Amino acid sequence: MNLINQRRKSTETLVLGAVMTALVIVLQLLGTFTAIFGPFATAVGLIPIIIGAAMCGVGVGAWLGFVFGVVVLITNASAFLAISVPGTVVTVLLKGVACGLVAGLVYKLLEKKNKYLAVLAAAIAGPVVNTGIFVLGCFAFFFEALTEWGVGEGYSSTVEYIFLFLVGTNFIVELVTNLILSPVIVRLLDLRKTVTKNK
């Protein structure tokens, strides 16, 4: 019986992971054309990453983050690819994978204490890690180019340009969106638990 339950759980995780993968792709593609705040599209694909990380675990969260990174590379990274292909690939894929990985770890760490707190913390951790690694990548690989871009936009400081122009508005929108949708994630978790118990 234990083996059957394990197989059922594995199948459910695979199916849910596949659904979340499709959602990451679709939402991020839509976001590329519709959710633009500042110079880049907002990472609306973070939402299913957080959901997948909470419902399916750390591994699925990391996978979803990788898929998100690939979509961003294809659709929204041309300006950075023109400066450094390796720097762009490392930054974009690392920020995606780490976002899903950390969101999953944070949720797992807090789940037994308080599910609502766990979801809230994961919803905060995702955008923070995503944006934080992007900023580190900017300093590591693109600082000179960003200094020139900043001057062109009227910024006297590269740091000010990065934080206020490149990531400021996008980060706030991503964070608020994730926090607003946190209750939805909790309901999905409750629904999954109820369905599993009734089987």
C-alpha positions in Angstrom: 0.0 0.0 0.0 2.9 2.4 0.8 4.4 1.7 -2.6 1.1 2.5 -4.3 0.8 5.8 -2.4 4.3 6.7 -3.3 3.7 6.0 -6.9 0.5 8.0 -6.9 2.2 10.9 -5.2 5.1 10.8 -7.7 2.6 10.8 -10.6 0.7 13.7 -9.1 3.9 15.6 -8.7 4.9 14.9 -12.3 1.5 16.0 -13.6 1.4 19.2 -11.5 5.0 19.9 -12.4 4.2 19.6 -16.1 1.2 22.0 -15.7 3.3 24.5 -13.8 6.0 24.3 -16.5 3.4 25.1 -19.1 2.1 28.0 -17.0 5.7 29.4 -16.5 6.2 29.4 -20.3 2.8 30.9 -21.2 2.7 33.6 -18.4 6.3 34.7 -19.1 5.6 34.9 -22.9 2.5 36.9 -22.2 4.4 39.1 -19.7 7.0 39.8 -22.4 4.4 41.7 -24.4 1.9 43.0 -21.8 3.6 43.3 -18.3 6.3 45.9 -18.9 7.2 48.2 -16.1 10.5 49.9 -16.8 12.9 48.6 -19.5 12.2 44.9 -19.1 9.1 42.7 -18.9 7.9 41.8 -15.4 8.6 38.3 -14.3 5.0 37.1 -14.1 6.4 33.5 -14.5 7.5 33.7 -10.9 4.0 33.0 -9.8 3.8 29.3 -10.9 7.4 28.8 -9.7 6.3 29.7 -6.2 3.2 27.5 -6.5 5.2 24.6 -7.9 7.9 24.9 -5.3 5.3 24.9 -2.5 3.2 22.1 -3.8 5.8 19.8 -5.4 9.0 20.6 -3.6 12.5 22.0 -4.0 13.4 20.0 -7.1 10.4 21.0 -9.1 10.9 24.6 -7.9 14.4 24.6 -9.3 13.2 23.0 -12.6 10.5 25.7 -13.0 13.1 28.4 -12.3 15.3 26.9 -15.1 12.4 26.9 -17.6 11.7 30.5 -16.6 15.3 31.4 -17.2 15.3 29.8 -20.7 12.2 31.7 -21.7 13.7 35.0 -20.4 16.9 34.3 -22.4 14.9 33.7 -25.6 12.5 36.6 -25.2 13.9 39.4 -23.0 17.7 39.3 -22.8 18.9 40.6 -26.2 20.4 43.8 -24.8 22.6 41.8 -22.3 23.4 39.1 -24.8 24.9 41.7 -27.1 27.4 42.6 -24.3 28.3 39.2 -22.9 26.7 35.9 -23.9 28.3 33.8 -21.1 27.5 36.5 -18.5 23.9 36.7 -19.6 23.3 32.9 -19.7 24.9 32.5 -16.2 23.0 35.4 -14.7 19.6 34.6 -16.2 19.7 30.8 -15.6 21.2 31.1 -12.1 18.6 33.7 -10.9 15.7 31.5 -12.2 17.0 28.2 -10.7 17.9 29.9 -7.4 14.5 31.6 -7.2 12.7 28.3 -7.4 15.2 26.5 -5.2 15.1 29.0 -2.4 11.3 29.4 -2.5 11.0 25.7 -2.1 13.5 25.5 0.7 11.9 28.4 2.6 8.4 26.8 2.2 9.7 23.4 3.4 11.5 25.0 6.4 8.4 26.8 7.6 5.5 24.6 6.5 5.2 22.6 9.7 5.2 25.7 11.9 2.7 27.7 9.9 1.6 27.1 6.3 0.4 30.7 5.8 3.8 32.0 6.9 5.6 29.5 4.8 3.7 30.6 1.6 4.2 34.2 2.4 7.9 33.8 3.0 8.3 31.8 -0.2 6.4 34.5 -2.1 8.8 37.1 -0.8 12.0 34.9 -1.2 11.3 34.2 -4.9 11.4 37.9 -6.2 14.1 38.8 -3.8 16.4 36.1 -5.0 15.5 36.6 -8.7 16.2 40.4 -8.5 19.2 40.0 -6.1 21.1 37.7 -8.5 20.2 39.9 -11.4 21.8 42.8 -9.6 24.9 40.8 -8.8 25.1 39.8 -12.4 24.9 43.4 -13.5 27.9 44.3 -11.3 29.9 41.2 -12.3 29.4 41.2 -16.1 27.8 44.4 -17.3 29.0 47.3 -15.1 30.8 49.3 -17.8 28.0 49.0 -20.3 25.4 49.9 -17.6 27.5 53.0 -16.6 27.1 54.2 -20.3 23.4 53.3 -20.3 22.9 55.2 -17.1 24.6 58.3 -18.4 22.4 58.1 -21.5 19.3 58.0 -19.3 20.6 60.9 -17.2 21.8 59.0 -14.1 25.1 60.1 -12.5 25.5 56.8 -10.6 25.5 53.3 -12.1 24.2 52.0 -8.8 21.3 54.4 -8.9 20.6 53.5 -12.5 20.5 49.7 -11.7 18.3 50.0 -8.6 16.0 52.8 -9.7 15.7 52.3 -13.4 16.5 48.6 -14.2 15.0 46.8 -11.2 13.0 49.2 -9.0 9.5 49.1 -10.4 9.7 45.5 -11.7 10.8 44.2 -8.3 7.9 46.0 -6.5 5.3 44.7 -9.1 6.7 41.1 -8.8 6.7 41.2 -5.0 3.2 42.7 -4.6 1.8 40.3 -7.2 3.3 37.3 -5.4 2.0 38.5 -2.0 -1.5 39.1 -3.4 -1.6 35.6 -4.8 -0.3 34.0 -1.6 -3.8 33.1 -0.4 -4.5 31.4 -3.7 -1.4 29.3 -3.3 -2.6 28.3 0.2 -6.1 27.3 -1.2 -4.4 25.2 -3.8 -2.3 23.4 -1.1 -5.5 22.8 0.9 -7.3 21.5 -2.1 -4.5 19.1 -3.0 -4.4 17.8 0.6 -8.2 17.3 0.6 -8.1 15.4 -2.7 -5.2 13.2 -1.5 -7.1 12.3 1.7 -10.3 11.4 -0.1 -8.5 9.0 -2.4 
